[in-house]
């Protein structure tokens, strides 16, 4: 059992990398799946941390899990807004933030 728990850090790392890739997506569904993958990696790291008595790592993973839950909630809330249903992205447009020539 110790060998399995020692090995667990590698799948935890792989899932973390995959999750980071997914949350970079512009599609909310992929981002939400990425946050779920991060939660899976948080759980894997917690199991490994308990086995290795890495208490700071466990505390970090619990805090990161809370942020991942927030990410799921924020993306689900974004999907339910009328602009998201219409396909409007909340990213700024090319001219956003620039002053017009007459506004100086």
BAZA-125952 format. One record per residue (C-alpha): residue in three letters; x, y, z. Coordinates in nm, 3 decimals. Layout:
! BAZA-125952
<rec residuo="ALA" x="X" y="Y" z="Z"/>
...
***
This chain:
! BAZA-125952
<rec residuo="UNK" x="0.000" y="0.000" z="0.000"/>
<rec residuo="UNK" x="0.289" y="0.237" z="0.073"/>
<rec residuo="UNK" x="0.421" y="0.193" z="-0.281"/>
<rec residuo="UNK" x="0.083" y="0.285" z="-0.425"/>
<rec residuo="UNK" x="0.058" y="0.596" z="-0.207"/>
<rec residuo="UNK" x="0.415" y="0.695" z="-0.301"/>
<rec residuo="UNK" x="0.319" y="0.658" z="-0.668"/>
<rec residuo="UNK" x="0.002" y="0.869" z="-0.621"/>
<rec residuo="UNK" x="0.197" y="1.192" z="-0.660"/>
<rec residuo="UNK" x="0.247" y="1.123" z="-1.031"/>
<rec residuo="UNK" x="-0.122" y="1.090" z="-1.126"/>
<rec residuo="UNK" x="-0.192" y="1.391" z="-0.903"/>
<rec residuo="UNK" x="0.064" y="1.592" z="-1.098"/>
<rec residuo="UNK" x="-0.070" y="1.474" z="-1.435"/>
<rec residuo="UNK" x="-0.430" y="1.559" z="-1.342"/>
<rec residuo="UNK" x="-0.314" y="1.903" z="-1.220"/>
<rec residuo="UNK" x="-0.147" y="1.976" z="-1.555"/>
<rec residuo="UNK" x="-0.451" y="1.856" z="-1.750"/>
<rec residuo="UNK" x="-0.678" y="2.074" z="-1.534"/>
<rec residuo="UNK" x="-0.458" y="2.379" z="-1.590"/>
<rec residuo="UNK" x="-0.481" y="2.321" z="-1.964"/>
<rec residuo="UNK" x="-0.861" y="2.294" z="-1.949"/>
<rec residuo="UNK" x="-0.925" y="2.608" z="-1.749"/>
<rec residuo="UNK" x="-0.746" y="2.810" z="-2.015"/>
<rec residuo="UNK" x="-1.031" y="2.734" z="-2.254"/>
<rec residuo="UNK" x="-1.271" y="3.003" z="-2.372"/>
<rec residuo="UNK" x="-1.557" y="2.753" z="-2.344"/>
<rec residuo="UNK" x="-1.722" y="2.761" z="-2.003"/>
<rec residuo="UNK" x="-1.800" y="2.389" z="-2.009"/>
<rec residuo="UNK" x="-1.435" y="2.299" z="-2.054"/>
<rec residuo="UNK" x="-1.333" y="2.542" z="-1.781"/>
<rec residuo="UNK" x="-1.583" y="2.387" z="-1.539"/>
<rec residuo="UNK" x="-1.452" y="2.039" z="-1.625"/>
<rec residuo="UNK" x="-1.102" y="2.174" z="-1.559"/>
<rec residuo="UNK" x="-1.206" y="2.294" z="-1.215"/>
<rec residuo="UNK" x="-1.352" y="1.949" z="-1.143"/>
<rec residuo="UNK" x="-1.020" y="1.796" z="-1.252"/>
<rec residuo="UNK" x="-0.839" y="2.035" z="-1.018"/>
<rec residuo="UNK" x="-1.065" y="1.916" z="-0.735"/>
<rec residuo="UNK" x="-0.972" y="1.557" z="-0.821"/>
<rec residuo="UNK" x="-0.604" y="1.654" z="-0.811"/>
<rec residuo="UNK" x="-0.660" y="1.834" z="-0.478"/>
<rec residuo="UNK" x="-0.804" y="1.512" z="-0.334"/>
<rec residuo="UNK" x="-0.517" y="1.305" z="-0.471"/>
<rec residuo="UNK" x="-0.263" y="1.548" z="-0.323"/>
<rec residuo="UNK" x="-0.444" y="1.541" z="0.012"/>
<rec residuo="UNK" x="-0.431" y="1.161" z="0.022"/>
<rec residuo="UNK" x="-0.063" y="1.169" z="-0.066"/>
<rec residuo="UNK" x="-0.001" y="1.448" z="0.186"/>
<rec residuo="UNK" x="-0.163" y="1.252" z="0.469"/>
<rec residuo="UNK" x="0.053" y="0.951" z="0.382"/>
<rec residuo="UNK" x="0.367" y="1.169" z="0.379"/>
<rec residuo="UNK" x="0.256" y="1.386" z="0.673"/>
<rec residuo="UNK" x="0.290" y="1.696" z="0.452"/>
<rec residuo="UNK" x="0.056" y="1.918" z="0.654"/>
<rec residuo="UNK" x="0.134" y="2.243" z="0.470"/>
<rec residuo="UNK" x="0.058" y="2.072" z="0.138"/>
<rec residuo="UNK" x="-0.274" y="1.949" z="0.277"/>
<rec residuo="UNK" x="-0.365" y="2.300" z="0.395"/>
<rec residuo="UNK" x="-0.271" y="2.439" z="0.054"/>
<rec residuo="UNK" x="-0.484" y="2.179" z="-0.126"/>
<rec residuo="UNK" x="-0.786" y="2.255" z="0.093"/>
<rec residuo="UNK" x="-0.751" y="2.627" z="0.014"/>
<rec residuo="UNK" x="-0.706" y="2.557" z="-0.357"/>
<rec residuo="UNK" x="-1.010" y="2.328" z="-0.352"/>
<rec residuo="UNK" x="-1.218" y="2.616" z="-0.212"/>
<rec residuo="UNK" x="-1.097" y="2.835" z="-0.502"/>
<rec residuo="UNK" x="-1.179" y="2.561" z="-0.751"/>
<rec residuo="UNK" x="-1.530" y="2.532" z="-0.610"/>
<rec residuo="UNK" x="-1.559" y="2.910" z="-0.650"/>
<rec residuo="UNK" x="-1.441" y="2.873" z="-1.011"/>
<rec residuo="UNK" x="-1.714" y="2.618" z="-1.082"/>
<rec residuo="UNK" x="-1.973" y="2.843" z="-0.920"/>
<rec residuo="UNK" x="-1.857" y="3.153" z="-1.111"/>
<rec residuo="UNK" x="-1.857" y="2.969" z="-1.445"/>
<rec residuo="UNK" x="-2.200" y="2.816" z="-1.382"/>
<rec residuo="UNK" x="-2.330" y="3.163" z="-1.292"/>
<rec residuo="UNK" x="-2.176" y="3.300" z="-1.613"/>
<rec residuo="UNK" x="-2.344" y="3.030" z="-1.823"/>
<rec residuo="UNK" x="-2.687" y="3.121" z="-1.686"/>
<rec residuo="UNK" x="-2.666" y="3.491" z="-1.779"/>
<rec residuo="UNK" x="-2.856" y="3.604" z="-2.089"/>
<rec residuo="UNK" x="-2.539" y="3.729" z="-2.261"/>
<rec residuo="UNK" x="-2.373" y="3.390" z="-2.218"/>
<rec residuo="UNK" x="-2.677" y="3.216" z="-2.364"/>
<rec residuo="UNK" x="-2.660" y="3.446" z="-2.665"/>
<rec residuo="UNK" x="-2.293" y="3.356" z="-2.713"/>
<rec residuo="UNK" x="-2.157" y="3.694" z="-2.607"/>
<rec residuo="UNK" x="-1.817" y="3.662" z="-2.444"/>
<rec residuo="UNK" x="-1.733" y="3.882" z="-2.147"/>
<rec residuo="UNK" x="-1.386" y="3.951" z="-2.280"/>
<rec residuo="UNK" x="-1.316" y="4.314" z="-2.360"/>
<rec residuo="UNK" x="-1.344" y="4.423" z="-2.719"/>
<rec residuo="UNK" x="-1.045" y="4.546" z="-2.916"/>
<rec residuo="UNK" x="-1.132" y="4.911" z="-2.850"/>
<rec residuo="UNK" x="-1.219" y="4.870" z="-2.482"/>
<rec residuo="UNK" x="-1.017" y="5.083" z="-2.248"/>
<rec residuo="UNK" x="-0.897" y="5.321" z="-2.518"/>
<rec residuo="UNK" x="-0.993" y="5.683" z="-2.515"/>
<rec residuo="UNK" x="-1.148" y="5.831" z="-2.823"/>
<rec residuo="UNK" x="-0.964" y="6.114" z="-2.992"/>
<rec residuo="UNK" x="-1.228" y="6.362" z="-2.879"/>
<rec residuo="UNK" x="-1.223" y="6.245" z="-2.515"/>
<rec residuo="UNK" x="-0.884" y="6.388" z="-2.420"/>
***
